[in-house]
């Protein structure tokens, strides 16, 4: 009887999945680096420039209306935003970057999920290769959700942290003031 898959193939697959995939999926920017500036137009038609938020904490959230984990996480992001927006010690801005091919579906998801912050940017992909869209490509984003937490100097202080950990960081900043 013939073996269908050799143990060597299985080992190579596992190495690829557990070693190579995380390295490939790692965003281009990591903790301690300055976040690249983003200039875009928001859902409301306003000009947006990330560098205008110096002096504030910023959470950049790459997401998709088509992404189940993103949509399940959105209520937690709304709670985080409400907790820290206009906090006298830790002012948080949220920037949602929709990696999309369908603008109407993106707009409906923002409304349905109650994403109340004003900074929603469509990072439209022209093909089904979502992560070739301009902003995702600049940040090296290859999966969603992907998040970058920035300090008031524009330095990345967390990449893809759980929301609870981001809340701890922001609460810790609150106690320093």
VOGU-3710 file (C-alpha; in Angstrom, 3 decimals, decimal comma):
1> xxxxxxxxxx> 0,000/0,000/0,000  1,314/3,442/-0,986  1,720/6,274/1,504  -0,197/9,345/0,386  1,804/11,901/2,362  5,292/11,363/3,672  6,267/12,503/7,186  8,836/14,879/5,622  6,088/16,744/3,764  4,056/17,046/6,954
11> xxxxxxxxxx> 7,069/18,410/8,855  7,795/20,962/6,116  4,157/22,060/6,143  4,178/22,509/9,929  7,440/24,478/9,826  5,985/26,687/7,130  2,756/27,233/8,991  4,209/27,925/12,430  7,491/29,644/11,498  7,287/31,180/8,044
21> xxxxxxxxxx> 3,650/32,331/8,099  4,028/34,570/11,208  7,127/36,163/9,698  5,299/36,781/6,418  2,200/38,179/8,167  4,235/40,510/10,401  3,404/44,152/9,570  6,173/46,383/8,220  6,278/48,548/11,360  6,732/47,390/14,920
31> xxxxxxxxxx> 6,795/48,746/18,445  9,248/51,609/18,913  9,072/52,820/15,324  7,419/56,019/14,166  4,183/55,344/12,324  4,216/56,495/8,703  1,987/59,454/7,994  -1,376/58,770/6,385  -3,126/61,279/4,173  -6,548/60,352/2,878
41> xxxxxxxxxx> -10,161/61,415/2,623  -12,576/60,293/5,331  -16,045/58,883/4,848  -17,382/62,395/5,547  -15,276/63,826/2,694  -12,813/65,592/4,976  -9,060/65,610/4,434  -7,247/63,448/6,959  -3,601/63,626/7,982  -2,348/61,350/10,751
51> xxxxxxxxxx> 0,426/63,767/11,745  -2,264/66,253/12,843  -2,906/63,998/15,851  0,437/64,591/17,554  -0,262/64,994/21,252  -2,989/62,324/21,272  -3,017/58,569/21,479  -4,197/57,052/18,201  -5,457/53,570/17,453  -5,238/52,698/13,760
61> xxxxxxxxxx> -7,515/49,761/13,020  -7,241/47,971/9,680  -10,449/45,992/9,229  -12,922/44,780/6,612  -16,699/44,609/6,432  -16,183/41,074/5,095  -14,047/40,036/8,099  -15,942/38,124/10,808  -13,301/38,602/13,545  -13,180/42,338/12,761
71> xxxxxxxxxx> -16,942/42,690/13,040  -17,031/40,750/16,323  -14,324/43,023/17,739  -16,041/46,291/16,742  -18,300/46,546/19,849  -15,200/46,295/22,056  -13,535/49,065/20,058  -16,609/51,265/20,536  -16,406/50,675/24,303  -12,675/51,508/24,312
81> xxxxxxxxxx> -13,285/54,683/22,327  -16,059/55,853/24,657  -13,876/55,224/27,697  -10,915/57,291/26,513  -12,263/59,840/24,032  -11,953/63,278/25,612  -10,508/61,764/28,784  -8,765/64,631/30,556  -5,552/62,601/30,915  -5,543/60,249/27,911
91> xxxxxxxxxx> -7,202/61,526/24,758  -7,705/58,706/22,248  -8,530/59,045/18,567  -9,548/56,048/16,496  -8,823/55,721/12,806  -10,574/52,888/10,989  -9,080/51,876/7,686  -11,423/49,687/5,685  -9,532/47,324/3,392  -12,339/46,808/0,911
101> xxxxxxxxxx> -13,451/46,265/-2,639  -17,085/47,248/-1,982  -17,639/50,783/-0,684  -21,375/50,352/-0,029  -20,836/47,244/2,119  -18,153/49,161/4,086  -20,526/52,085/4,753  -23,308/49,721/5,891  -20,922/47,916/8,262  -19,822/51,206/9,871
111> xxxxxxxxxx> -23,444/52,115/10,487  -24,548/48,642/11,678  -21,592/48,258/14,027  -22,088/51,757/15,494  -18,555/52,943/14,800  -19,063/56,432/16,216  -15,638/57,985/15,681  -15,310/60,347/12,714  -12,184/58,951/11,073  -13,171/56,211/8,645
121> xxxxxxxxxx> -10,933/55,769/5,616  -11,631/53,533/2,661  -8,447/51,814/1,503  -9,947/50,458/-1,660  -8,342/47,531/-3,394  -8,728/47,491/-7,146  -8,486/43,719/-7,288  -9,243/40,820/-4,985  -5,739/41,196/-3,589  -7,044/43,317/-0,696
131> xxxxxxxxxx> -3,695/44,022/0,869  -2,338/45,713/-2,239  -4,425/48,761/-1,336  -2,218/51,830/-0,742  -2,351/52,280/3,053  -2,334/48,560/3,888  0,643/48,149/1,581  2,488/51,071/3,238  1,981/49,558/6,703  2,754/46,029/5,514
141> xxxxxxxxxx> -0,673/44,778/6,590  -1,407/41,312/5,216  -4,333/40,339/7,436  -7,200/41,960/9,275  -7,837/42,873/11,932  -4,487/44,618/12,343  -4,007/47,386/14,862  -1,351/49,954/15,658  -1,496/51,886/18,930  0,444/55,153/18,794
151> xxxxxxxxxx> 1,579/57,357/21,648  1,233/61,161/21,506  4,618/61,419/19,739  3,420/59,196/16,869  5,530/56,252/17,993  4,040/52,775/17,769  3,616/51,396/21,293  1,689/48,282/20,346  0,943/46,152/17,292  -2,007/43,754/17,200
161> xxxxxxxxxx> -2,490/43,867/20,946  -5,670/42,482/22,479  -8,111/45,268/23,301  -7,823/44,535/27,031  -4,055/45,082/26,831  -4,523/48,376/24,960  -6,947/49,458/27,673  -4,356/48,585/30,343  -1,708/50,646/28,539  -4,035/53,631/28,239
171> xxxxxxx> -5,214/53,283/31,846  -1,558/53,169/32,936  -0,944/56,391/31,045  -3,943/57,853/32,833  -2,407/57,086/36,241  0,935/58,695/35,264  -0,673/62,111/34,830
//
